[in-house]
Amino acid sequence: MVSKKGVILFSCGLLGVVFLVVGCVLINVFDTLIHSEVKDGLPLTKGSASYKNWQSPKSPIYFQVWMFNVVNRMEIIAGEKPAVAQMGPYTYREHREKVDINYYDNGTLTYRELRSFVFQPDMSVGSENDTFYTVNLPALTIMSMLKREYTFFDELVDLILNAIGERLFIQLSVHDLMWGYEDPLLKDAKEIARMFNRTLNMSDYFGLFYNQNNTDDGLYQIYSGVKGIDNFGKIVTWNQFEKLPYWTNESANMINGTDGTIYPPFISTKETKYLFSSDLCRSLGLDFTEPLTVKGIGLDRFVAPDIMFGNVTVNPYNAGFCTPAGNCLPSGLLNVSVCRSGAPVIMSMPHFLGCDQETIDTIVGLRPDREEHQSYIDIEPMTGVAMNVGKRLQINTYIEPDAKFQDLKNIKKPFFMPVMWLNESAVISDSDASDFRSEVLDKIKITTGVKYGLIVLGAVMIIIVILVLALPKLKDLMMRKKEEAINKNNEDDDDVPILFHGAS
């Protein structure tokens, strides 16, 4: 007959085994359920939470700019090294809204994203009316476009530049350089071109972001996720291009990845994440650098490695970005004139971060700092959503000696002149972070606690049963060992010889 103690031990052992097995089974079950819930919630179907956040982001987006004031413009024209002083930041609140959204049977959708900017005085150092000296980009553009024209045409334009007071450097306000101003040179240049039966396709207005307030950067076609999430968010076409028309080989013209705000879920840090940037007119590959926590949410940080912008000797794959073909810039610089209507615009990271030291040393006043100037995307690995983003870029231009133009003839050697740099940043809002923690992370914590709690509880119960069953035998074993030790000691005593010291 089984004793009550035996029944209890058997029941506890059996229950421990059940808890242990159920906990192990729930690892896969709960993971499958969570993955399934994430997959079901991600597709961009009208009315879903993911659609609402994607269509009109609630998290604040800030667009900050720093201007480079040229402090020795006359000395530069005389042939001395350029010197600049940074001004800013000038901060704008950026609003985004996706419009003209259309769905297609192949699981894709198309949209345009309207962007608008509102100046934020309380987050700025100075006002939009602040003035500074900068490169006269319209004049430099005209000079660049005339390099292949007849000499007398160059001289005529140079005379006009002097007659209307246009010089290599010009004083502008922050607002004018950002959003545009009417430039008489552009109007006169078009009239001159007509005299010689040529056409200059340009506006009378110039600004780095002219016509980009309350507008979009093109028509995107992406995978919506409704027919699978493996390619979720991936760009299919941009402005109806499957490949870009700008660069000199096929790989450079490829449109890879997403727009940098969404990715397929269940992110692997071993994989390169790609994004397409209309600002740079190219795709970029981002590599994992470190895990971090933002507002209680674990994120994976991805950045573009320096080799991404390396010259062809460092990174041969960048040969396609040399324009014209074979005309390659030093590391860290990208000539985007091919997608900027011929304007001599060179893009880089702020303060020439990642550029050759020789490039940095040509300008006095630059201090590249990786923490301050590097772009990053922090992605939540479960959902693939970017929750903390900082896009940092610098706009430069190329200046070289040219005897045809008065302000260029005394320059000793070519250099890349910084104009301004920007930081377009967004971090998940407190309310969205709270919702994500409660709707996703808390569920994961609960399921993790349940499955591993059962495993631990089952293992503890089994160990207790084993110890209870083994304890009597362990005691008997210890007693036998003790008795054997005592007996061995007694035997050793019997073997000790008795010594006699003799009789009287």
C-alpha positions as CSV (number, residue, x, y, z in Angstrom):
1,M,0.0,0.0,0.0
2,V,1.4,3.4,-1.1
3,S,1.9,5.9,1.8
4,K,0.4,9.4,1.8
5,K,3.9,10.8,1.5
6,G,4.5,8.7,-1.6
7,V,1.3,10.0,-3.2
8,I,2.3,13.6,-2.5
9,L,5.8,13.1,-3.8
10,F,4.4,11.4,-7.0
11,S,1.9,14.2,-7.5
12,C,4.5,16.9,-7.0
13,G,6.9,15.2,-9.4
14,L,4.3,14.7,-12.0
15,L,3.0,18.3,-11.7
16,G,6.6,19.5,-12.0
17,V,7.1,17.5,-15.2
18,V,3.9,18.9,-16.6
19,F,4.9,22.5,-15.7
20,L,8.3,22.0,-17.3
21,V,6.9,20.5,-20.5
22,V,4.1,23.1,-20.8
23,G,6.6,25.9,-20.2
24,C,8.9,24.6,-23.0
25,V,5.9,24.1,-25.4
26,L,4.7,27.7,-24.6
27,I,8.0,29.1,-25.8
28,N,7.1,28.3,-29.3
29,V,3.4,28.8,-28.9
30,F,3.6,32.3,-27.4
31,D,6.4,33.3,-29.9
32,T,4.2,32.1,-32.7
33,L,1.2,34.0,-31.4
34,I,3.2,37.3,-30.9
35,H,4.7,37.0,-34.4
36,S,1.3,36.3,-35.8
37,E,-0.2,39.3,-34.0
38,V,2.6,41.6,-35.3
39,K,2.2,40.3,-38.8
40,D,-1.5,40.9,-38.7
41,G,-1.2,44.4,-37.4
42,L,1.5,45.7,-39.7
43,P,-0.1,45.8,-43.2
44,L,-1.1,49.3,-44.4
45,T,-4.8,48.7,-44.7
46,K,-7.1,51.6,-44.4
47,G,-8.2,52.3,-40.9
48,S,-5.6,50.1,-39.1
49,A,-3.4,51.6,-36.4
50,S,-0.3,51.1,-38.5
51,Y,-1.9,52.9,-41.5
52,K,-2.9,55.9,-39.4
53,N,0.7,56.3,-37.9
54,W,2.2,55.8,-41.4
55,Q,-0.2,58.1,-43.2
56,S,0.1,61.0,-40.7
57,P,2.9,60.5,-38.1
58,K,1.9,61.8,-34.7
59,S,5.5,61.9,-33.3
60,P,7.0,65.4,-33.7
61,I,9.5,65.8,-36.5
62,Y,12.0,68.7,-36.3
63,F,14.1,70.1,-39.2
64,Q,17.1,72.0,-37.9
65,V,19.6,73.9,-40.1
66,W,23.0,75.5,-39.3
67,M,24.4,78.1,-41.7
68,F,28.1,78.6,-42.5
69,N,28.9,82.3,-42.4
70,V,31.9,83.0,-44.7
71,V,34.1,85.3,-42.5
72,N,36.8,86.1,-45.0
73,R,35.1,86.4,-48.4
74,M,37.4,89.1,-49.9
75,E,40.5,87.1,-48.8
76,I,39.1,84.0,-50.5
77,I,38.7,85.9,-53.7
78,A,42.3,87.0,-53.3
79,G,43.4,83.4,-53.0
80,E,43.5,82.7,-49.3
81,K,42.1,79.7,-47.4
82,P,38.3,79.9,-46.7
83,A,37.1,80.4,-43.1
84,V,33.6,79.8,-41.8
85,A,31.6,80.3,-38.6
86,Q,28.6,78.1,-37.8
87,M,25.3,79.9,-37.1
88,G,22.2,78.2,-35.6
89,P,20.3,76.0,-35.2
90,Y,17.3,77.4,-36.9
91,T,14.5,75.0,-36.1
92,Y,11.3,74.1,-38.0
93,R,8.5,71.8,-37.0
94,E,8.0,69.5,-39.9
95,H,4.5,68.1,-40.7
96,R,4.1,65.1,-43.0
97,E,1.0,63.7,-44.6
98,K,0.7,61.0,-47.2
99,V,-1.8,61.8,-49.9
100,D,-3.1,60.4,-53.2
101,I,-2.9,56.8,-51.8
102,N,-3.9,54.1,-54.2
103,Y,-3.9,50.4,-53.8
104,Y,-3.1,47.8,-56.4
105,D,-3.8,44.0,-56.8
106,N,-0.2,43.1,-56.7
107,G,0.0,44.1,-53.0
108,T,1.5,47.6,-53.6
109,L,0.3,51.1,-53.0
110,T,1.3,54.5,-54.3
111,Y,1.4,57.8,-52.5
112,R,2.9,61.2,-52.3
113,E,4.1,62.7,-49.0
114,L,3.4,66.4,-48.4
115,R,5.8,68.2,-46.2
116,S,5.4,71.6,-44.6
117,F,7.6,73.6,-42.2
118,V,6.8,76.0,-39.5
119,F,9.6,78.1,-37.9
120,Q,10.0,77.5,-34.1
121,P,11.6,80.6,-32.5
122,D,11.7,79.0,-29.0
123,M,13.9,76.2,-30.4
124,S,16.2,78.4,-32.5
125,V,19.3,80.4,-31.9
126,G,18.3,83.6,-33.8
127,S,15.6,84.3,-36.3
128,E,14.9,83.6,-40.0
129,N,15.9,87.3,-40.6
130,D,19.5,86.7,-39.5
131,T,21.9,87.5,-42.3
132,F,25.2,86.0,-43.2
133,Y,27.6,85.7,-46.2
134,T,27.5,82.6,-48.3
135,V,28.4,81.3,-51.7
136,N,26.4,82.9,-54.5
137,L,25.0,79.6,-55.8
138,P,23.0,81.1,-58.7
139,A,26.2,82.8,-60.0
140,L,28.3,79.7,-59.5
141,T,25.7,77.6,-61.3
142,I,25.7,79.9,-64.3
143,M,29.5,79.9,-64.3
144,S,29.5,76.1,-64.2
145,M,26.9,75.8,-67.0
146,L,29.0,78.1,-69.2
147,K,32.2,76.1,-69.0
148,R,31.6,74.4,-72.3
149,E,30.3,77.6,-74.1
150,Y,32.2,80.1,-76.2
151,T,34.7,82.4,-74.5
152,F,32.9,85.6,-75.5
153,F,29.7,84.3,-73.8
154,D,31.6,83.7,-70.6
155,E,33.0,87.3,-70.7
156,L,29.6,88.7,-71.3
157,V,28.2,87.0,-68.3
158,D,31.1,88.1,-66.2
159,L,30.4,91.7,-67.3
160,I,26.8,91.3,-66.3
161,L,27.8,89.8,-62.9
162,N,29.9,92.9,-62.2
163,A,27.3,95.4,-63.6
164,I,24.5,94.1,-61.3
165,G,26.8,93.7,-58.3
166,E,26.8,89.9,-58.3
167,R,29.9,88.4,-56.6
168,L,31.1,85.0,-55.7
169,F,29.8,85.6,-52.1
170,I,26.5,87.2,-51.3
171,Q,24.7,88.3,-48.1
172,L,21.4,86.6,-47.5
173,S,18.9,86.0,-44.7
174,V,18.3,82.5,-43.4
175,H,14.8,82.6,-44.8
176,D,15.9,83.6,-48.3
177,L,18.5,80.9,-48.6
178,M,16.1,78.3,-47.3
179,W,12.9,79.2,-49.1
180,G,14.0,81.3,-52.0
181,Y,14.5,84.9,-53.3
182,E,14.4,86.5,-56.7
183,D,17.8,86.7,-58.3
184,P,18.3,89.2,-61.2
185,L,21.2,87.1,-62.6
186,L,18.9,84.1,-63.3
187,K,16.5,86.4,-65.2
188,D,19.3,88.1,-67.2
189,A,21.1,84.8,-67.9
190,K,17.9,83.4,-69.6
191,E,17.7,86.5,-71.7
192,I,21.3,86.2,-72.8
193,A,20.7,82.5,-73.6
194,R,17.8,83.4,-75.8
195,M,20.0,85.9,-77.7
196,F,22.2,82.9,-78.7
197,N,19.2,80.6,-79.4
198,R,19.8,78.6,-76.2
199,T,17.5,77.8,-73.3
200,L,18.2,77.8,-69.6
201,N,15.5,75.8,-67.8
202,M,15.5,77.5,-64.4
203,S,13.3,79.8,-62.3
204,D,14.0,83.4,-61.6
205,Y,14.0,82.4,-57.9
206,F,16.6,80.5,-56.0
207,G,16.6,78.8,-52.6
208,L,18.0,75.5,-51.2
209,F,14.5,74.4,-50.4
210,Y,12.6,76.6,-52.9
211,N,9.2,75.1,-53.7
212,Q,9.7,72.3,-51.1
213,N,7.3,73.8,-48.5
214,N,3.8,72.2,-48.8
215,T,5.1,70.0,-51.6
216,D,6.3,66.4,-52.0
217,D,9.4,64.7,-53.2
218,G,7.8,62.4,-55.7
219,L,5.5,59.5,-56.3
220,Y,6.4,56.4,-54.3
221,Q,5.2,52.8,-55.0
222,I,5.8,50.4,-52.0
223,Y,4.7,47.0,-50.8
224,S,1.8,47.4,-48.4
225,G,2.2,44.1,-46.6
226,V,-1.3,42.9,-47.4
227,K,0.2,39.9,-49.4
228,G,3.1,39.2,-47.1
229,I,5.4,41.1,-44.9
230,D,8.8,39.9,-46.2
231,N,9.0,43.0,-48.5
232,F,6.9,45.3,-46.2
233,G,7.6,48.9,-47.0
234,K,10.1,48.2,-49.8
235,I,10.1,50.8,-52.5
236,V,9.1,49.3,-55.9
237,T,9.4,52.6,-58.0
238,W,10.0,56.3,-57.4
239,N,8.5,58.7,-59.8
240,Q,7.8,55.6,-61.9
241,F,11.5,54.7,-62.1
242,E,12.4,51.2,-61.2
243,K,16.0,52.3,-61.5
244,L,17.4,55.8,-61.2
245,P,18.5,57.7,-64.3
246,Y,21.3,59.7,-62.7
247,W,24.4,57.5,-62.2
248,T,26.9,55.8,-64.5
249,N,26.3,52.1,-63.7
250,E,23.4,49.8,-62.9
251,S,24.3,49.1,-59.2
252,A,24.5,52.8,-58.4
253,N,21.1,53.4,-60.0
254,M,19.3,50.7,-58.0
255,I,16.5,51.7,-55.7
256,N,17.0,49.6,-52.6
257,G,15.1,49.3,-49.3
258,T,12.4,51.5,-47.8
259,D,12.1,55.2,-47.0
260,G,13.8,54.6,-43.7
261,T,10.7,54.8,-41.5
262,I,9.4,51.2,-41.8
263,Y,11.0,47.8,-42.4
264,P,9.9,44.2,-42.4
265,P,9.4,42.9,-38.8
266,F,11.7,40.7,-36.8
267,I,14.9,42.6,-37.6
268,S,18.2,40.8,-37.7
269,T,21.2,42.8,-36.7
270,K,23.3,40.7,-39.0
271,E,21.6,42.1,-42.1
272,T,22.3,45.4,-43.8
273,K,19.2,47.7,-43.9
274,Y,18.7,49.7,-47.0
275,L,16.9,53.0,-47.6
276,F,16.4,55.3,-50.5
277,S,17.1,59.0,-50.0
278,S,15.7,61.5,-52.5
279,D,17.9,64.2,-51.0
280,L,21.0,62.2,-52.0
281,C,19.4,60.7,-55.1
282,R,20.7,57.2,-54.2
283,S,20.2,54.2,-51.9
284,L,22.2,53.7,-48.7
285,G,23.1,50.6,-46.7
286,L,23.0,50.8,-42.9
287,D,24.8,48.5,-40.6
288,F,24.0,47.6,-36.9
289,T,26.3,49.3,-34.4
290,E,24.7,48.9,-30.9
291,P,21.5,48.2,-28.9
292,L,20.0,51.0,-26.9
293,T,16.8,51.9,-25.0
294,V,14.6,54.9,-25.9
295,K,11.6,55.7,-23.6
296,G,11.6,52.2,-22.2
297,I,11.8,50.5,-25.6
298,G,14.7,48.4,-26.8
299,L,16.0,49.5,-30.2
300,D,18.8,48.5,-32.6
301,R,20.9,51.4,-34.0
302,F,21.9,51.3,-37.7
303,V,24.2,53.8,-39.4
304,A,25.8,54.2,-42.8
305,P,29.5,53.1,-42.4
306,D,32.2,55.4,-43.7
307,I,33.1,53.0,-46.4
308,M,29.6,53.7,-47.9
309,F,31.0,57.1,-49.0
310,G,34.5,56.0,-49.6
311,N,36.2,56.9,-52.9
312,V,36.7,54.2,-55.5
313,T,40.1,53.1,-54.1
314,V,38.5,52.3,-50.8
315,N,35.1,51.2,-52.2
316,P,35.2,50.2,-55.9
317,Y,31.3,49.9,-55.9
318,N,31.2,53.7,-55.7
319,A,32.5,54.1,-59.2
320,G,29.0,54.5,-60.5
321,F,28.6,57.7,-58.4
322,C,31.5,59.4,-60.3
323,T,29.9,62.0,-62.6
324,P,30.8,62.5,-65.3
325,A,32.0,58.9,-65.6
326,G,35.5,58.6,-64.2
327,N,35.4,62.0,-62.4
328,C,35.5,60.7,-58.8
329,L,35.5,62.9,-55.7
330,P,37.5,62.3,-52.5
331,S,35.9,60.1,-49.8
332,G,32.8,61.4,-48.1
333,L,31.6,63.6,-50.9
334,L,28.8,63.0,-53.4
335,N,28.2,65.1,-56.5
336,V,24.4,65.4,-56.9
337,S,24.4,68.0,-59.7
338,V,23.0,65.4,-62.0
339,C,19.8,65.4,-60.0
340,R,19.8,69.1,-59.1
341,S,19.4,70.7,-62.6
342,G,23.2,71.0,-63.0
343,A,23.7,73.1,-59.9
344,P,27.2,72.4,-58.5
345,V,25.9,70.8,-55.3
346,I,28.1,68.4,-53.3
347,M,26.6,66.4,-50.4
348,S,28.5,65.2,-47.4
349,M,28.0,64.5,-43.7
350,P,28.2,67.7,-41.5
351,H,31.6,69.3,-41.0
352,F,32.9,66.8,-43.6
353,L,32.6,63.9,-41.1
354,G,34.1,60.8,-42.8
355,C,35.9,62.9,-45.4
356,D,39.7,62.8,-46.0
357,Q,41.6,65.0,-43.6
358,E,42.9,66.9,-46.6
359,T,39.3,67.9,-47.5
360,I,38.6,69.0,-43.9
361,D,41.8,71.0,-43.7
362,T,40.9,73.2,-46.7
363,I,38.3,75.0,-44.6
364,V,39.0,76.8,-41.3
365,G,36.3,76.4,-38.7
366,L,35.1,72.8,-39.2
367,R,35.1,70.4,-36.3
368,P,33.6,67.0,-37.3
369,D,32.2,65.0,-34.4
370,R,30.7,61.5,-34.9
371,E,28.2,61.7,-32.1
372,E,26.9,65.1,-33.3
373,H,27.1,64.7,-37.0
374,Q,26.5,61.0,-37.9
375,S,23.1,59.9,-39.2
376,Y,21.3,57.0,-37.5
377,I,18.1,55.0,-37.5
378,D,17.0,53.2,-34.3
379,I,14.6,50.3,-35.2
380,E,12.3,48.4,-32.9
381,P,13.4,44.8,-33.9
382,M,10.0,43.1,-33.3
383,T,7.9,45.4,-35.6
384,G,10.6,46.9,-37.8
385,V,9.4,50.5,-37.1
386,A,12.0,53.3,-36.9
387,M,11.3,55.0,-33.5
388,N,14.3,57.3,-33.3
389,V,15.8,58.9,-36.4
390,G,18.4,61.5,-37.1
391,K,19.2,62.4,-40.8
392,R,22.2,64.7,-40.9
393,L,23.5,66.1,-44.2
394,Q,25.6,69.0,-45.4
395,I,25.2,70.9,-48.6
396,N,28.4,72.1,-50.2
397,T,29.5,73.5,-53.5
398,Y,32.6,73.1,-55.6
399,I,34.8,76.1,-56.3
400,E,37.8,76.0,-58.6
401,P,40.1,78.6,-60.3
402,D,38.8,80.0,-63.6
403,A,40.5,82.8,-65.4
404,K,37.3,83.6,-67.3
405,F,35.6,85.0,-64.2
406,Q,37.0,87.8,-62.1
407,D,36.1,86.3,-58.7
408,L,37.7,82.9,-59.5
409,K,40.9,83.8,-61.3
410,N,43.0,84.3,-58.2
411,I,41.9,81.2,-56.4
412,K,44.9,79.0,-56.0
413,K,43.4,75.5,-55.9
414,P,39.9,73.9,-55.9
415,F,38.0,73.4,-52.7
416,F,34.6,72.2,-51.4
417,M,32.8,75.1,-49.8
418,P,30.2,74.3,-47.0
419,V,26.9,76.2,-47.2
420,M,24.8,74.7,-44.5
421,W,24.0,71.4,-42.7
422,L,20.7,70.0,-41.5
423,N,19.4,67.6,-38.9
424,E,16.0,66.1,-39.6
425,S,15.1,64.2,-36.5
426,A,12.1,62.4,-35.0
427,V,11.6,60.3,-31.8
428,I,8.5,58.4,-30.8
429,S,6.2,60.5,-28.8
430,D,5.6,59.7,-25.1
431,S,2.0,58.7,-25.8
432,D,2.9,56.4,-28.7
433,A,5.8,54.9,-26.6
434,S,3.3,54.3,-23.7
435,D,0.8,52.6,-26.1
436,F,3.6,50.4,-27.6
437,R,4.8,49.3,-24.2
438,S,1.3,48.4,-23.1
439,E,0.1,46.8,-26.3
440,V,3.3,45.0,-27.3
441,L,6.0,44.9,-24.7
442,D,3.8,44.3,-21.7
443,K,2.2,41.3,-23.5
444,I,5.7,40.0,-24.3
445,K,6.7,40.4,-20.6
446,I,3.6,38.6,-19.4
447,T,4.0,35.7,-21.8
448,T,7.7,35.5,-21.1
449,G,7.0,35.5,-17.3
450,V,4.4,32.7,-17.8
451,K,6.4,30.4,-19.9
452,Y,9.7,30.7,-18.0
453,G,7.9,30.9,-14.7
454,L,6.3,27.5,-15.5
455,I,9.7,26.1,-16.5
456,V,11.4,27.3,-13.3
457,L,8.5,26.2,-11.1
458,G,8.5,22.7,-12.7
459,A,12.2,22.4,-12.4
460,V,12.1,23.4,-8.7
461,M,9.3,20.9,-7.9
462,I,11.2,18.1,-9.6
463,I,14.4,19.0,-7.8
464,I,12.5,19.0,-4.5
465,V,10.9,15.6,-5.1
466,I,14.3,14.2,-6.1
467,L,15.9,15.7,-2.9
468,V,13.1,14.3,-0.7
469,L,13.4,10.9,-2.2
470,A,17.1,10.9,-2.1
471,L,17.5,12.4,1.4
472,P,16.9,9.1,3.4
473,K,19.3,7.2,1.2
474,L,21.8,10.1,1.5
475,K,21.5,9.9,5.3
476,D,22.0,6.1,5.2
477,L,25.0,6.5,3.0
478,M,26.5,9.1,5.3
479,M,25.9,6.9,8.3
480,R,27.6,3.9,6.7
481,K,30.5,6.1,5.7
482,K,30.8,7.3,9.3
483,E,30.6,3.8,10.7
484,E,33.2,2.6,8.2
485,A,35.5,5.4,9.2
486,I,35.1,4.6,13.0
487,N,35.7,0.9,12.3
488,K,38.8,1.8,10.3
489,N,40.1,3.9,13.1
490,N,39.6,1.1,15.7
491,E,41.4,-1.4,13.5
492,D,44.3,1.1,13.2
493,D,44.4,1.3,17.0
494,D,44.7,-2.5,17.4
495,D,47.7,-2.6,15.1
496,V,49.7,-0.1,17.2
497,P,52.6,-2.1,19.1
498,I,53.0,-2.0,22.9
499,L,56.4,-0.8,24.0
500,F,58.1,-2.3,27.2
501,H,60.9,-0.4,29.0
502,G,62.3,-3.4,30.9
503,A,61.9,-4.9,34.4
504,S,63.9,-4.1,37.6
